[in-house]
């Protein structure tokens, strides 16, 4: 999505009415969209060009309330964890939407969910989707609370880093794990990278880099828009995007790969029902990536960078 395409879509996004009938995935996709737009205007003072921050904040408040209502009705770890992660992004993202009441609710619910998961954790019943969803929450909860100088780390961090140590040991010298899918491998890399940049912990940086080369840089991105990709392939590309975009690889030099991944995902939207969860998810990535590009260009201008 180019900047011009983002501008063309803005009126439709800004006028979109939040619907109680939306699926959880649709609500979460809209949180990503409006968080990206809110952050864009707040961080770069671009209200006049890309919309009023108060309007975006009001939409995010409404989406938060809807997710909060949904949370109590969900029973699966994955469903609850994904809802909570989205709720946290409303309060704690880079746009500085500060609401101490929401923050307190998020922390309480996340703490309860992570504790419940770990209290019942059974390695023999390991589910990678559950582990990925809940461990992202664990790392987010512990961000800012871990002092590496402490003689004894919090048991949550001790637990997940023990898992990281196993993954590092199992990683092949060529940068891949045997016996698991690309999706699970990218989930592992995402968690390792979160630990790296959130806690300034370089313990697994070599594994992250090797994994990036194998599972991202080593994977061609199809150029033929006519090619139809399976849901698993599309999800793997989306996980590549999230791994690079949100982590320590979020540098200008990786912008080209992000743009190509998003372009690939956008070509698939036309093949999906217009309001399907998948289409909305890919659309949210496209909007987020476009906002990132606008912000990078604006910051480069401020720094006097013309190349």
Buried (B, 14 or more C-beta within 10 A) or exposed (E): BEBEEBEEBBEEBBEEEBEEEBBBBBBBBBBBBBBBBBBBBBBBEBBEBBBEBEBBBEBBBBBBBBBBEBBEEBEEBBBBBBBBBBBBBBBBBBBEBEBEEBBEBBBEBBBEBBEEBBEEEEEEEEEBBBBBBBBBBBBBBBEEEBEEEEEEBBEBBEBBBEBBEEBBEEBEEEBBBEEBEBBBBBBBBBBBBBBBBBBEBEBBBEBBBBBBEBBBBEBEEBEEEEEEBEEEBBBBBBBBBBBBBBBBBBEEEBBEBBBBBBBBBBBBBEEBEEEBBBBBBBBBBBBBBBBBBBBBEBEEEEEEEEE
